[in-house]
Amino acid sequence: MGLFDSIKGQLIDIVEWMAPDPDILAHRFERRGNEIKMGAQLVVRPGQSAIFVNEGKLADTLSPGTHTLSTQNLPVLSDLRGWKYGFNSPFKAEVYFINRVTLSNRKWGTPNPVMLRDKDLGVVRLRAFGAYAYAIEDAAKFFQASVGTLETVVAQDLETQVKASIVSALSDALGEAQIPAFDLAAKYAELSALVEKALTEKLSFYGLAVKQFVIENISLPPEVEAMIDKRSSMGVVGNVDQYLKFNVADKAGEAISQPGGLAGTLAGAGLGLSLGSQMASAFAGTGPGAGVAGSPTPPPLAPHAAMPPPLPSVSIFVALGGQQAGPFNSAQLRQMAMDRQILPDTMVWKEGMAAWSAASALPEVAALFAGVPPKLPG
């Protein structure tokens, strides 16, 4: 008889598992074909549960502690085995240890953007990441859903499904909360609670419970963030007239301290204030020069005169001196054509075009040259 045969013929009197790795969630006790002695000691450590499986059927589940195996603490197994009268023979059964400690600081993220319909920005794409913690809440459910006939189950085997459930729960929470994209950063705690609740319901099938869920960041696409920054800058400027006056006064104060004479400085400051006021009026759409710079003021309309049809609204980029400029609207482009800043062969581009093209190839721009007189001879 060899060594293995002698080991195989022994009776097991201590059943225990020293978990070497917290990421191991389930482990089958290595019986090596031996029978478990009735009256053997079963040691279930804190954070563990022990499950007995008889011929593929889930039997008894024992909680942490030291148990002397008998028909009293193995009622289901005793019934399956037919031990109705306290039969004390050794028996063969599979014993699984389930690791129920909390697995913390697990990272999650959205592999693809989550779509959100926002009342201010329309449909936007969001990315998010954070951390979560979970544990096995129901050992029997976990065994039936995730272990089966496997010898060992590790956290990595589950977390692909867990992270997919997180993205699904996050999408549901964003749709349910209806939080504007501008306010998301102030609502991380509220969203985290919604996701945690939804996630717990999704994972209960696997016997898992979410112990903590944290959203660390939700980000918008870079181009949307750039638009938000521009909008914020406009809000900081506020009243354009007051801003320009303050800026000119500040520059005048700096100039006074420089050599060159106070009178010239004050004259320049006065001119700047006048220009600043005119620019503010132009920005506000009132006063002389409102609208496109350089455009003539139209005469008053005669009684019952028909309003000329408005120029189509366009937004065109123009190549000037080898540099991109714009975008410009129809009125600005008309004036640039009159001033010969742009010509029919000037390169232009608008949204939707695959590449830059000559102005004459773009109907809305080519039409602007119709009323432009040719260049004077000589």
C-alpha positions as CSV (number, residue, x, y, z in Angstrom):
1,M,0.0,0.0,0.0
2,G,1.4,3.3,-1.0
3,L,1.5,6.6,1.0
4,F,-1.5,8.0,-0.9
5,D,-3.5,4.9,-0.3
6,S,-2.7,5.1,3.5
7,I,-3.8,8.8,3.5
8,K,-6.9,8.0,1.6
9,G,-8.0,5.4,4.0
10,Q,-7.9,7.7,7.0
11,L,-10.9,9.2,8.8
12,I,-11.1,13.0,9.0
13,D,-11.6,14.3,12.5
14,I,-11.0,18.1,12.0
15,V,-12.5,20.1,9.2
16,E,-11.3,23.7,8.8
17,W,-10.0,26.2,6.3
18,M,-7.3,28.8,6.8
19,A,-8.2,31.4,4.1
20,P,-4.8,32.3,2.5
21,D,-6.2,35.1,0.4
22,P,-9.2,37.4,1.1
23,D,-10.1,37.4,-2.6
24,I,-11.0,33.7,-2.4
25,L,-14.8,33.7,-1.9
26,A,-15.5,30.0,-1.8
27,H,-13.3,26.9,-1.3
28,R,-14.1,23.2,-1.2
29,F,-12.5,21.3,1.7
30,E,-9.9,18.9,0.3
31,R,-11.2,15.5,1.5
32,R,-9.0,13.5,-0.9
33,G,-11.6,10.7,-0.9
34,N,-11.6,10.2,2.8
35,E,-14.7,10.0,5.0
36,I,-15.6,12.5,7.7
37,K,-15.8,10.9,11.1
38,M,-19.1,11.4,12.8
39,G,-18.2,13.5,15.9
40,A,-15.4,15.3,14.1
41,Q,-14.7,18.9,14.9
42,L,-15.8,21.5,12.3
43,V,-14.0,24.9,12.8
44,V,-15.7,27.8,11.2
45,R,-13.7,31.0,11.7
46,P,-15.1,34.5,12.0
47,G,-16.2,35.8,8.6
48,Q,-16.9,32.3,7.3
49,S,-19.8,30.0,6.7
50,A,-19.6,26.2,6.1
51,I,-22.0,24.5,3.7
52,F,-22.5,20.7,3.5
53,V,-23.4,19.3,0.1
54,N,-24.6,15.7,-0.3
55,E,-24.6,14.3,-3.9
56,G,-25.0,17.7,-5.4
57,K,-27.8,18.8,-3.1
58,L,-27.3,21.7,-0.7
59,A,-27.7,20.4,2.9
60,D,-26.8,22.3,6.1
61,T,-25.1,25.7,6.6
62,L,-23.1,26.3,9.8
63,S,-22.1,29.7,11.2
64,P,-18.8,30.7,12.9
65,G,-17.7,28.6,15.8
66,T,-16.4,25.1,16.6
67,H,-19.0,22.4,16.0
68,T,-19.0,18.7,16.9
69,L,-20.6,17.1,13.9
70,S,-23.7,15.0,14.7
71,T,-27.2,14.4,13.6
72,Q,-28.3,17.3,15.8
73,N,-26.4,20.0,14.0
74,L,-26.7,18.4,10.5
75,P,-30.5,17.8,10.3
76,V,-30.8,18.2,6.5
77,L,-27.8,16.0,5.9
78,S,-29.1,13.5,8.4
79,D,-32.4,13.4,6.5
80,L,-30.7,13.0,3.2
81,R,-28.6,10.2,4.5
82,G,-31.4,8.5,6.4
83,W,-29.8,9.0,9.8
84,K,-33.1,8.9,11.6
85,Y,-31.9,7.1,14.6
86,G,-28.5,8.8,15.3
87,F,-26.4,6.6,13.0
88,N,-22.7,7.3,13.8
89,S,-20.8,5.9,10.9
90,P,-18.3,8.0,8.9
91,F,-19.8,9.7,5.9
92,K,-18.8,11.3,2.6
93,A,-20.0,14.8,1.9
94,E,-18.6,17.9,0.3
95,V,-17.8,20.8,2.7
96,Y,-17.5,24.3,1.2
97,F,-16.2,27.2,3.2
98,I,-17.7,30.6,2.2
99,N,-15.6,33.7,2.8
100,R,-18.1,36.4,4.1
101,V,-15.6,39.2,5.0
102,T,-16.2,42.6,3.4
103,L,-14.1,43.2,0.3
104,S,-13.4,46.9,0.3
105,N,-11.8,49.5,-2.0
106,R,-12.9,47.8,-5.2
107,K,-12.6,50.2,-8.1
108,W,-15.3,50.7,-10.8
109,G,-15.6,52.8,-13.9
110,T,-17.7,53.3,-17.0
111,P,-15.9,51.5,-19.9
112,N,-18.2,53.4,-22.3
113,P,-19.9,56.8,-21.8
114,V,-23.3,56.8,-20.2
115,M,-25.9,58.9,-22.1
116,L,-27.9,61.6,-20.3
117,R,-30.6,63.8,-21.6
118,D,-30.0,67.2,-20.0
119,K,-32.4,70.2,-20.1
120,D,-29.5,72.7,-20.6
121,L,-27.1,70.8,-22.8
122,G,-29.3,68.3,-24.6
123,V,-27.9,64.7,-24.9
124,V,-24.5,64.5,-23.2
125,R,-22.1,61.6,-22.7
126,L,-20.8,61.1,-19.1
127,R,-18.0,59.1,-17.8
128,A,-17.7,58.2,-14.1
129,F,-15.5,56.2,-11.7
130,G,-15.4,55.4,-8.0
131,A,-15.1,52.7,-5.4
132,Y,-17.3,50.1,-3.7
133,A,-17.3,47.4,-1.0
134,Y,-19.4,44.2,-0.9
135,A,-19.7,41.0,1.0
136,I,-21.5,37.6,0.7
137,E,-24.7,38.1,2.6
138,D,-26.5,34.8,2.0
139,A,-24.0,31.9,1.8
140,A,-26.7,29.4,0.4
141,K,-27.8,31.8,-2.4
142,F,-24.2,32.5,-3.3
143,F,-23.3,28.8,-3.5
144,Q,-26.3,28.0,-5.7
145,A,-25.7,31.0,-8.0
146,S,-21.9,31.1,-8.3
147,V,-20.2,28.0,-6.9
148,G,-21.9,24.8,-8.2
149,T,-19.3,22.2,-8.8
150,L,-16.3,24.6,-8.8
151,E,-13.5,23.9,-6.3
152,T,-12.7,27.6,-5.7
153,V,-14.3,30.9,-6.6
154,V,-12.3,34.1,-6.5
155,A,-13.6,37.7,-6.5
156,Q,-12.3,38.3,-10.0
157,D,-14.8,35.6,-11.2
158,L,-17.7,37.8,-10.0
159,E,-16.6,41.4,-10.5
160,T,-17.2,41.6,-14.2
161,Q,-20.8,41.0,-13.5
162,V,-20.8,43.3,-10.5
163,K,-19.3,46.2,-12.5
164,A,-21.8,45.7,-15.3
165,S,-24.5,45.9,-12.7
166,I,-23.0,49.1,-11.4
167,V,-23.1,50.8,-14.8
168,S,-26.7,49.7,-15.3
169,A,-27.7,51.0,-11.8
170,L,-25.8,54.3,-12.5
171,S,-27.7,54.8,-15.7
172,D,-31.0,54.2,-14.0
173,A,-30.1,56.5,-11.1
174,L,-29.1,59.4,-13.5
175,G,-32.4,59.0,-15.4
176,E,-34.4,58.8,-12.2
177,A,-32.8,61.8,-10.4
178,Q,-33.0,64.2,-13.4
179,I,-30.1,66.2,-12.0
180,P,-28.8,68.9,-14.5
181,A,-25.2,68.2,-15.6
182,F,-24.1,71.6,-14.1
183,D,-25.2,70.3,-10.7
184,L,-23.9,66.8,-10.7
185,A,-20.8,67.5,-8.8
186,A,-22.9,68.7,-5.8
187,K,-25.1,65.6,-5.9
188,Y,-22.5,62.7,-5.7
189,A,-23.8,61.6,-2.2
190,E,-27.4,61.6,-3.4
191,L,-26.6,59.6,-6.6
192,S,-24.4,57.2,-4.6
193,A,-27.3,56.3,-2.4
194,L,-29.6,55.7,-5.3
195,V,-27.0,53.5,-7.1
196,E,-26.3,51.5,-3.9
197,K,-30.0,50.8,-3.4
198,A,-30.5,49.7,-7.0
199,L,-27.2,47.7,-6.9
200,T,-28.2,45.8,-3.8
201,E,-31.4,44.7,-5.4
202,K,-29.6,43.5,-8.6
203,L,-26.9,41.6,-6.6
204,S,-29.3,39.9,-4.1
205,F,-29.8,37.1,-6.6
206,Y,-26.1,36.2,-6.1
207,G,-26.4,36.4,-2.3
208,L,-24.2,39.6,-2.3
209,A,-24.8,42.8,-0.4
210,V,-23.3,46.2,-1.2
211,K,-21.6,47.6,2.0
212,Q,-20.5,50.9,0.4
213,F,-20.7,52.7,-2.9
214,V,-18.9,55.9,-3.7
215,I,-19.0,58.1,-6.8
216,E,-15.6,59.9,-7.0
217,N,-16.0,61.8,-10.3
218,I,-18.5,62.3,-13.1
219,S,-17.0,64.0,-16.1
220,L,-18.3,65.5,-19.3
221,P,-16.6,65.3,-22.7
222,P,-13.7,67.8,-23.0
223,E,-15.5,69.9,-25.7
224,V,-18.6,70.3,-23.4
225,E,-16.4,71.3,-20.5
226,A,-14.7,73.9,-22.7
227,M,-18.1,75.4,-23.5
228,I,-19.1,75.5,-19.9
229,D,-15.8,77.3,-19.1
230,K,-16.5,79.9,-21.8
231,R,-20.0,80.3,-20.4
232,S,-18.7,80.8,-16.9
233,S,-16.2,83.4,-18.2
234,M,-19.0,85.4,-19.8
235,G,-20.8,85.3,-16.5
236,V,-17.8,86.6,-14.6
237,V,-17.5,89.6,-17.0
238,G,-21.1,90.5,-16.3
239,N,-21.9,94.1,-17.4
240,V,-19.7,94.7,-20.4
241,D,-19.9,98.5,-20.1
242,Q,-18.8,98.5,-16.5
243,Y,-16.1,95.9,-17.3
244,L,-14.6,98.0,-20.1
245,K,-14.7,101.2,-18.1
246,F,-13.0,99.5,-15.2
247,N,-10.4,98.0,-17.5
248,V,-9.6,101.4,-19.2
249,A,-9.4,103.1,-15.8
250,D,-7.1,100.4,-14.5
251,K,-4.8,100.8,-17.6
252,A,-4.9,104.6,-17.2
253,G,-3.7,104.2,-13.5
254,E,-0.8,102.2,-14.7
255,A,0.1,104.7,-17.4
256,I,0.1,107.6,-14.9
257,S,2.9,106.0,-13.1
258,Q,4.9,105.8,-16.3
259,P,6.9,108.7,-17.9
260,G,5.1,110.4,-20.8
261,G,2.9,113.1,-19.2
262,L,-0.4,113.2,-17.4
263,A,-2.3,115.1,-20.0
264,G,-1.6,112.6,-22.8
265,T,-2.5,109.8,-20.4
266,L,-5.8,111.3,-19.4
267,A,-6.6,112.1,-23.0
268,G,-5.9,108.5,-23.9
269,A,-8.0,107.3,-20.9
270,G,-10.9,109.5,-22.0
271,L,-10.7,108.2,-25.5
272,G,-10.6,104.7,-24.1
273,L,-13.7,105.3,-22.0
274,S,-15.5,106.7,-25.1
275,L,-14.5,103.6,-27.1
276,G,-15.4,101.3,-24.3
277,S,-18.9,102.8,-24.0
278,Q,-19.4,102.5,-27.8
279,M,-18.2,98.8,-27.7
280,A,-20.5,98.0,-24.8
281,S,-23.4,99.5,-26.8
282,A,-22.4,97.5,-29.8
283,F,-22.3,94.3,-27.7
284,A,-25.7,95.1,-26.2
285,G,-27.2,95.8,-29.6
286,T,-27.9,99.5,-29.0
287,G,-26.4,102.8,-30.0
288,P,-24.4,103.7,-33.1
289,G,-22.3,101.0,-34.5
290,A,-24.4,98.2,-33.1
291,G,-24.2,95.0,-35.1
292,V,-21.3,94.3,-37.4
293,A,-18.4,96.7,-37.2
294,G,-18.1,99.0,-40.3
295,S,-21.7,98.4,-41.5
296,P,-23.6,101.6,-42.5
297,T,-26.7,102.8,-40.6
298,P,-29.8,102.1,-42.7
299,P,-32.2,105.0,-43.3
300,P,-35.6,104.9,-41.5
301,L,-38.2,102.8,-43.2
302,A,-40.9,104.6,-45.2
303,P,-44.5,104.0,-43.9
304,H,-45.7,100.6,-44.8
305,A,-42.3,99.7,-46.5
306,A,-41.7,96.0,-46.8
307,M,-39.0,94.6,-44.6
308,P,-36.2,93.1,-46.8
309,P,-35.8,89.3,-46.2
310,P,-33.1,88.5,-43.6
311,L,-29.8,87.0,-44.7
312,P,-29.6,83.3,-43.9
313,S,-27.9,82.6,-40.6
314,V,-24.6,81.0,-41.3
315,S,-21.5,80.3,-39.2
316,I,-18.4,80.1,-41.5
317,F,-14.7,79.9,-40.7
318,V,-12.3,81.7,-43.1
319,A,-8.6,81.2,-43.8
320,L,-7.0,84.7,-43.5
321,G,-3.3,85.0,-44.0
322,G,-2.8,81.3,-43.5
323,Q,-4.6,81.4,-40.1
324,Q,-8.1,80.2,-39.2
325,A,-10.5,83.0,-38.3
326,G,-14.1,83.1,-37.3
327,P,-16.8,82.0,-37.2
328,F,-18.5,84.8,-39.1
329,N,-22.2,85.4,-39.9
330,S,-23.7,86.5,-43.2
331,A,-23.5,90.2,-42.5
332,Q,-19.9,90.0,-41.4
333,L,-19.0,87.9,-44.5
334,R,-20.8,90.5,-46.8
335,Q,-18.7,93.3,-45.3
336,M,-15.5,91.3,-45.7
337,A,-16.4,90.7,-49.3
338,M,-17.0,94.4,-49.8
339,D,-13.7,95.2,-48.2
340,R,-12.0,92.5,-50.3
341,Q,-10.8,90.7,-47.2
342,I,-12.3,87.5,-48.8
343,L,-12.4,86.6,-52.5
344,P,-14.1,83.8,-54.4
345,D,-10.9,81.6,-54.1
346,T,-10.6,82.2,-50.3
347,M,-10.7,78.9,-48.4
348,V,-13.7,78.5,-46.1
349,W,-15.2,75.8,-43.9
350,K,-18.4,75.2,-41.9
351,E,-19.7,72.4,-39.7
352,G,-20.5,69.3,-41.7
353,M,-17.8,69.8,-44.4
354,A,-15.1,67.2,-44.7
355,A,-12.4,69.7,-45.7
356,W,-11.8,73.4,-46.5
357,S,-13.1,74.6,-49.8
358,A,-13.1,77.8,-52.0
359,A,-15.7,80.4,-51.1
360,S,-17.2,80.2,-54.6
361,A,-18.0,76.5,-54.0
362,L,-20.2,77.2,-51.0
363,P,-23.6,78.6,-52.2
364,E,-24.3,80.7,-49.2
365,V,-20.9,82.4,-49.4
366,A,-20.7,82.6,-53.2
367,A,-24.0,84.6,-53.2
368,L,-22.3,87.3,-51.2
369,F,-20.1,88.3,-54.1
370,A,-23.0,89.0,-56.4
371,G,-23.3,92.6,-55.5
372,V,-19.6,93.3,-55.0
373,P,-18.2,95.7,-57.7
374,P,-15.0,94.6,-59.4
375,K,-11.7,96.0,-58.3
376,L,-11.0,99.5,-59.7
377,P,-8.5,99.5,-62.5
378,G,-5.0,100.7,-62.0
